[in-house]
Amino acid sequence: MSKLKAMRSARGFSLVELMVSVVVGMVAVMFATRLLATSETEKSAALGTSDSMQNGMLALFSLNFDASQAGWGINDTLVNGCNTLLKDNEGFSMQSVKRAGVDTTPLAPVVIVNNGERSDVISLNSGGSLSGVGNVTLADTYAGGGEIRVTSNNPFGFNKGDVIVVVPEPAGGNCSIAQLSDVDKDILRIDSGRYNSGAGLLGGVYNQGNKARVFNLGPTDKLALHTWSVVNGVLRLRASNMSGSTESAKAVVDNVVAIKAQYGFDRRASFDPVYGSQVTTWSADMIDADNNLIAGDAGDFQRVTAVRLAVIARSQVPDKPKGSDGTCDTTTAKLTIFNSETPAGVVPSPVTVALDVPGENIHWSCYRYRAFETVVQIRNNAWRP
């Protein structure tokens, strides 16, 4: 009997035992596969959220920093919103917007080109003069040439290499930007320099029948005329004071779908910045805030007391399509921003943002998105000379 038992033991597993082992193994593999797939999906979602978080925060930080500086040196009522003529030998050009149907280039803290559901173009501008808005008056009529005669000898804060803007008084005409090649007592020379055309100031005659003023915008490298845009999912910057980005915009942050902005207007009938200003109306377009029947003139820009900014960022890696048409259920609808009351009691002006990137083959629904918003007060808006 012992020999028979030994022979039976040597035969190994029975067929039933083997089948049970295979089934148990397949069940274990199935659970392990599902666990791995779930883990990868959760990992992808976590990484996608992290990507959009980092990209969005970096993009918003960049815009917020520029907006917090915007307005320095250009808050005088003669300068803010003035249609400014500029010729830059390095190729920079100011952002153009419509005023009464005509293209203008206002020198203002913030200039927005509203593109509806698509990404806006946002210009945030500031000067760098230590005197803030130091200015002098023209002594003679200027009709061209490389010299501007002013009423002060060796005007304070005006130095060789500084950028100036000549503004007619009273306001309403064109302004002209130039660069000082030298300061000689009561003569400001503009016969050479980056922002000079070679024929003198653009815009013709100044001080004919009025007292035009010359404002100092500070050293060339401190004049920050910055234009932000989004092209093919990349946040880009064109800047007057950054080498290599004066003529064409340079990449800053990728996987940014759009940037959006709104002007915060003070439309009160009693508006007087000396006694404080507040936002009463949000608008992505320039409006007739001062009720003079012209939308986008200097008076309207002077009533811009804050700017509302938004950045829409997305994950770097898309999810796998669920449908045969290449769509996913990761994101099922466009995003809506600017839909909260800020400040409290001010009616919001919500904006729906398209999420697709032109030229991409992957459907926008396969990405994860985050929207970041902030409100920035225009610097020195309430303080004016």
PLY file of the C-alpha trace (Angstrom):
ply
format ascii 1.0
element vertex 385
property float x
property float y
property float z
element edge 384
property int vertex1
property int vertex2
end_header
0.00 0.00 0.00
2.76 2.39 0.79
4.26 1.77 -2.64
0.89 2.55 -4.36
0.54 5.80 -2.42
4.02 6.82 -3.40
3.23 6.20 -7.09
0.04 8.24 -6.89
1.91 11.12 -5.21
4.48 11.15 -7.96
1.83 11.81 -10.63
1.58 15.61 -9.65
-1.58 17.82 -9.93
-4.83 16.47 -11.15
-6.65 18.10 -14.08
-9.18 19.65 -11.74
-6.47 21.12 -9.56
-4.70 22.50 -12.61
-7.87 24.14 -13.95
-8.59 25.72 -10.58
-5.05 27.12 -10.46
-5.39 28.59 -13.96
-8.71 30.25 -13.10
-7.30 31.69 -9.88
-4.27 32.97 -11.77
-6.40 34.59 -14.49
-8.56 36.30 -11.88
-5.44 37.62 -10.16
-4.03 38.89 -13.47
-7.36 40.53 -14.30
-7.45 42.38 -10.98
-3.80 43.37 -11.30
-4.39 44.70 -14.82
-7.41 46.71 -13.74
-5.49 48.04 -10.74
-2.60 49.05 -12.97
-4.91 50.73 -15.51
-6.73 52.60 -12.75
-3.41 53.63 -11.24
-2.14 54.95 -14.58
-5.39 56.84 -15.17
-5.21 58.45 -11.74
-1.53 59.19 -12.26
-2.26 60.83 -15.61
-5.07 62.88 -14.08
-2.85 63.97 -11.21
0.01 64.90 -13.53
-2.38 66.70 -15.88
-3.79 68.74 -13.01
-0.27 69.49 -11.78
0.85 70.59 -15.28
-2.06 72.96 -15.73
-1.59 74.28 -12.20
2.10 75.07 -12.71
1.70 76.56 -16.18
-1.32 78.63 -15.19
0.28 79.99 -12.03
3.49 80.92 -13.84
1.57 82.65 -16.63
-0.67 84.53 -14.19
2.32 85.55 -12.07
4.00 87.02 -15.17
0.89 88.99 -16.15
0.18 90.05 -12.58
3.70 91.42 -12.12
3.46 93.46 -15.32
0.00 94.75 -14.41
1.14 95.81 -10.93
3.82 98.02 -12.52
1.65 99.36 -15.32
0.92 103.06 -15.20
4.11 104.33 -13.58
5.14 107.54 -15.30
2.14 107.72 -17.63
-0.65 108.65 -15.22
-0.77 112.34 -16.10
-4.05 113.27 -17.78
-2.16 114.65 -20.77
-0.25 111.40 -21.30
-2.65 108.62 -20.29
-4.53 107.52 -23.40
-2.80 109.93 -25.77
-2.49 108.63 -29.35
1.27 108.12 -29.39
3.48 108.07 -32.48
6.65 106.02 -32.23
9.39 104.83 -34.55
11.70 102.26 -33.02
14.89 101.44 -34.90
14.79 97.99 -33.26
11.34 97.22 -34.68
9.02 97.55 -31.68
5.52 98.87 -32.38
2.77 99.79 -29.94
-0.53 97.94 -29.83
-3.15 99.40 -32.15
-6.83 99.72 -31.16
-9.86 101.45 -32.64
-11.01 104.91 -31.54
-14.15 106.10 -33.28
-13.38 103.57 -36.03
-9.82 104.80 -36.53
-6.65 102.91 -35.59
-4.79 104.54 -32.70
-1.86 103.60 -30.47
-2.70 104.92 -26.99
0.00 105.22 -24.37
-1.94 103.83 -21.41
-1.30 101.45 -18.49
-3.42 98.72 -20.07
-4.64 98.28 -23.65
-6.81 95.26 -24.52
-7.62 93.78 -27.91
-10.75 91.72 -27.26
-10.99 88.58 -29.41
-14.28 87.20 -28.13
-13.97 83.53 -27.19
-10.36 83.48 -28.37
-7.32 84.71 -26.50
-6.95 88.47 -26.10
-3.90 90.59 -26.78
-2.96 92.57 -23.65
-0.51 95.47 -23.49
0.79 96.53 -20.07
2.93 99.67 -20.14
5.03 101.64 -17.67
7.87 104.15 -17.64
11.02 104.18 -15.54
11.65 107.81 -14.67
12.69 108.43 -11.07
10.73 111.67 -11.18
7.52 109.76 -11.97
5.91 112.19 -14.39
8.54 114.93 -14.49
7.87 117.38 -17.30
8.85 120.73 -18.76
7.11 123.16 -21.12
8.24 123.97 -24.65
9.65 127.49 -24.95
9.24 127.77 -28.71
7.07 126.25 -31.36
8.59 122.98 -32.53
8.24 122.38 -36.25
10.88 119.74 -36.87
14.57 119.08 -36.44
16.80 117.60 -33.78
16.40 120.23 -31.04
13.58 120.99 -28.62
13.87 124.21 -26.62
12.23 124.16 -23.19
11.60 126.75 -20.48
14.00 125.23 -17.92
17.78 125.20 -17.85
19.11 121.67 -17.25
15.65 120.31 -16.37
15.68 118.01 -13.36
15.68 114.30 -14.16
16.25 114.67 -17.92
19.43 112.84 -18.93
21.15 111.67 -22.08
19.55 108.43 -23.27
16.19 109.02 -21.58
12.99 108.51 -23.54
10.61 111.46 -23.73
7.07 111.95 -24.94
5.96 115.34 -26.27
2.29 116.04 -25.58
0.10 118.92 -26.80
-1.79 120.99 -24.28
-4.73 121.02 -23.96
-5.08 117.29 -24.62
-6.49 115.91 -27.82
-3.72 115.85 -30.39
-1.09 113.25 -31.18
1.86 112.59 -28.88
5.36 111.71 -30.04
8.06 109.54 -28.44
11.77 110.29 -28.92
15.08 109.62 -27.20
17.43 112.26 -25.83
20.84 112.23 -27.47
21.95 115.04 -25.14
20.76 117.74 -22.75
22.37 121.16 -23.24
20.97 123.71 -20.79
17.51 124.52 -22.20
17.96 122.39 -25.35
16.81 118.77 -25.53
18.59 117.13 -28.45
16.92 114.31 -30.38
19.22 114.13 -33.42
20.13 110.47 -32.82
18.90 107.53 -30.79
16.81 104.40 -30.85
13.39 106.07 -30.88
14.24 108.88 -33.32
13.13 108.95 -36.93
15.99 111.13 -38.16
13.57 113.90 -39.10
12.65 114.95 -35.58
9.41 114.36 -33.72
6.61 112.52 -35.45
3.27 114.28 -35.47
4.24 117.64 -36.94
4.11 120.95 -35.10
3.97 121.28 -31.30
3.29 124.43 -29.28
1.45 126.20 -32.06
-1.20 128.15 -30.18
-0.72 126.13 -27.00
1.91 125.10 -24.47
3.05 121.58 -25.30
4.84 119.62 -22.61
7.75 117.20 -22.59
7.40 114.24 -20.19
10.33 112.05 -19.17
9.64 108.31 -19.41
13.06 107.35 -18.01
16.02 105.36 -19.38
15.48 103.28 -22.50
15.95 99.96 -20.72
13.38 100.94 -18.08
10.62 101.83 -20.54
8.46 98.71 -20.35
6.00 98.54 -23.23
4.91 94.90 -23.03
2.39 93.08 -25.24
1.19 89.61 -24.19
-0.51 87.13 -26.52
-1.13 83.39 -26.98
-0.15 81.67 -30.23
-0.70 77.93 -30.76
-0.96 77.18 -27.06
2.09 79.21 -26.01
2.08 82.45 -23.99
4.30 84.98 -25.76
5.73 88.39 -24.90
6.81 91.26 -27.15
8.70 93.86 -25.13
10.45 97.15 -25.81
13.08 96.51 -23.14
13.98 92.88 -23.79
16.65 92.09 -26.35
15.40 89.83 -29.15
11.71 90.37 -28.40
11.16 93.89 -29.71
10.07 92.94 -33.22
8.64 89.45 -32.67
7.17 87.88 -29.54
9.12 85.25 -27.62
7.75 82.15 -25.87
7.25 82.38 -22.10
4.98 79.51 -20.96
3.57 76.59 -22.96
0.21 74.84 -22.70
-1.63 78.11 -22.18
-4.88 78.10 -24.16
-5.86 81.74 -23.66
-5.39 84.93 -21.71
-8.33 87.25 -21.17
-8.70 90.71 -19.69
-11.31 93.33 -18.82
-11.08 97.03 -18.05
-12.43 98.12 -14.69
-14.05 101.55 -15.27
-15.11 104.17 -12.77
-18.24 105.54 -14.46
-19.53 107.65 -11.58
-20.73 111.14 -12.51
-18.71 112.47 -9.58
-15.50 110.79 -10.76
-12.43 112.56 -9.41
-9.34 110.42 -8.80
-8.09 112.90 -6.17
-10.88 111.65 -3.90
-10.39 108.00 -4.79
-11.62 105.74 -7.56
-13.52 102.48 -7.72
-14.64 99.91 -10.25
-18.28 100.27 -11.24
-18.23 98.53 -14.65
-16.25 95.67 -16.18
-15.82 95.51 -19.95
-13.51 93.68 -22.33
-13.96 96.52 -24.83
-13.20 100.20 -24.46
-16.42 102.09 -23.79
-17.51 105.71 -23.57
-16.84 105.86 -19.85
-16.75 109.66 -19.63
-19.97 110.11 -21.66
-18.53 112.41 -24.32
-19.89 110.23 -27.16
-16.39 108.94 -28.13
-15.38 105.46 -27.05
-11.67 104.95 -26.50
-10.44 108.51 -26.13
-8.03 109.70 -23.44
-10.84 110.46 -21.00
-12.01 106.85 -21.12
-8.53 105.45 -20.46
-8.21 107.79 -17.48
-11.26 106.16 -15.92
-9.67 102.68 -16.01
-8.93 102.05 -12.35
-8.21 98.30 -12.44
-7.72 95.40 -14.82
-9.18 91.91 -14.48
-6.94 89.14 -15.80
-7.47 85.44 -16.50
-5.22 82.62 -17.70
-6.57 79.30 -19.02
-3.95 76.55 -18.91
-4.22 72.88 -19.82
-2.50 69.57 -19.04
0.58 68.68 -21.03
-0.48 65.13 -21.90
-4.00 64.46 -23.25
-6.14 61.53 -22.18
-6.85 58.75 -24.63
-9.91 59.30 -26.84
-13.07 57.48 -25.76
-15.10 57.87 -28.94
-14.42 56.92 -32.53
-14.47 60.62 -33.43
-11.43 61.29 -31.26
-13.36 62.99 -28.43
-13.05 62.37 -24.69
-15.19 62.95 -21.64
-12.31 64.57 -19.70
-13.65 68.07 -20.42
-17.16 68.33 -21.79
-17.78 72.08 -22.08
-16.03 75.40 -22.65
-14.92 77.34 -19.59
-16.68 80.46 -18.32
-14.62 83.08 -16.50
-15.20 86.50 -14.89
-18.58 85.37 -13.53
-18.16 86.52 -9.93
-18.90 89.90 -8.37
-15.54 91.63 -7.89
-15.73 93.93 -5.98
-18.94 92.97 -4.22
-21.97 94.57 -5.80
-20.40 95.17 -9.22
-22.28 93.26 -11.91
-19.91 90.73 -13.54
-19.44 90.36 -17.28
-18.93 86.61 -17.85
-16.85 85.39 -20.79
-16.90 81.94 -22.40
-13.51 80.77 -23.64
-12.92 78.41 -26.57
-10.49 75.63 -25.62
-9.32 74.33 -28.99
-5.86 75.24 -30.28
-5.81 76.01 -34.02
-3.91 73.44 -36.04
-3.98 70.64 -33.45
-5.27 67.17 -34.32
-6.10 66.17 -30.75
-9.58 67.20 -29.66
-9.73 69.79 -26.88
-12.01 67.55 -24.79
-9.08 65.20 -24.07
-7.20 67.78 -21.98
-7.71 68.98 -18.41
-7.97 72.74 -17.85
-7.56 75.24 -15.05
-8.63 78.88 -15.05
-6.77 81.42 -12.91
-8.12 84.92 -12.26
-6.96 88.07 -10.49
-7.76 91.78 -10.27
-4.96 94.35 -10.27
-5.40 98.01 -9.42
-3.77 100.41 -11.87
-0.73 101.88 -10.18
-0.95 105.55 -9.22
-4.33 105.88 -10.91
-5.63 107.91 -7.98
-2.53 110.10 -7.85
-2.14 112.59 -10.66
-0.08 115.77 -10.90
0 1
1 2
2 3
3 4
4 5
5 6
6 7
7 8
8 9
9 10
10 11
11 12
12 13
13 14
14 15
15 16
16 17
17 18
18 19
19 20
20 21
21 22
22 23
23 24
24 25
25 26
26 27
27 28
28 29
29 30
30 31
31 32
32 33
33 34
34 35
35 36
36 37
37 38
38 39
39 40
40 41
41 42
42 43
43 44
44 45
45 46
46 47
47 48
48 49
49 50
50 51
51 52
52 53
53 54
54 55
55 56
56 57
57 58
58 59
59 60
60 61
61 62
62 63
63 64
64 65
65 66
66 67
67 68
68 69
69 70
70 71
71 72
72 73
73 74
74 75
75 76
76 77
77 78
78 79
79 80
80 81
81 82
82 83
83 84
84 85
85 86
86 87
87 88
88 89
89 90
90 91
91 92
92 93
93 94
94 95
95 96
96 97
97 98
98 99
99 100
100 101
101 102
102 103
103 104
104 105
105 106
106 107
107 108
108 109
109 110
110 111
111 112
112 113
113 114
114 115
115 116
116 117
117 118
118 119
119 120
120 121
121 122
122 123
123 124
124 125
125 126
126 127
127 128
128 129
129 130
130 131
131 132
132 133
133 134
134 135
135 136
136 137
137 138
138 139
139 140
140 141
141 142
142 143
143 144
144 145
145 146
146 147
147 148
148 149
149 150
150 151
151 152
152 153
153 154
154 155
155 156
156 157
157 158
158 159
159 160
160 161
161 162
162 163
163 164
164 165
165 166
166 167
167 168
168 169
169 170
170 171
171 172
172 173
173 174
174 175
175 176
176 177
177 178
178 179
179 180
180 181
181 182
182 183
183 184
184 185
185 186
186 187
187 188
188 189
189 190
190 191
191 192
192 193
193 194
194 195
195 196
196 197
197 198
198 199
199 200
200 201
201 202
202 203
203 204
204 205
205 206
206 207
207 208
208 209
209 210
210 211
211 212
212 213
213 214
214 215
215 216
216 217
217 218
218 219
219 220
220 221
221 222
222 223
223 224
224 225
225 226
226 227
227 228
228 229
229 230
230 231
231 232
232 233
233 234
234 235
235 236
236 237
237 238
238 239
239 240
240 241
241 242
242 243
243 244
244 245
245 246
246 247
247 248
248 249
249 250
250 251
251 252
252 253
253 254
254 255
255 256
256 257
257 258
258 259
259 260
260 261
261 262
262 263
263 264
264 265
265 266
266 267
267 268
268 269
269 270
270 271
271 272
272 273
273 274
274 275
275 276
276 277
277 278
278 279
279 280
280 281
281 282
282 283
283 284
284 285
285 286
286 287
287 288
288 289
289 290
290 291
291 292
292 293
293 294
294 295
295 296
296 297
297 298
298 299
299 300
300 301
301 302
302 303
303 304
304 305
305 306
306 307
307 308
308 309
309 310
310 311
311 312
312 313
313 314
314 315
315 316
316 317
317 318
318 319
319 320
320 321
321 322
322 323
323 324
324 325
325 326
326 327
327 328
328 329
329 330
330 331
331 332
332 333
333 334
334 335
335 336
336 337
337 338
338 339
339 340
340 341
341 342
342 343
343 344
344 345
345 346
346 347
347 348
348 349
349 350
350 351
351 352
352 353
353 354
354 355
355 356
356 357
357 358
358 359
359 360
360 361
361 362
362 363
363 364
364 365
365 366
366 367
367 368
368 369
369 370
370 371
371 372
372 373
373 374
374 375
375 376
376 377
377 378
378 379
379 380
380 381
381 382
382 383
383 384
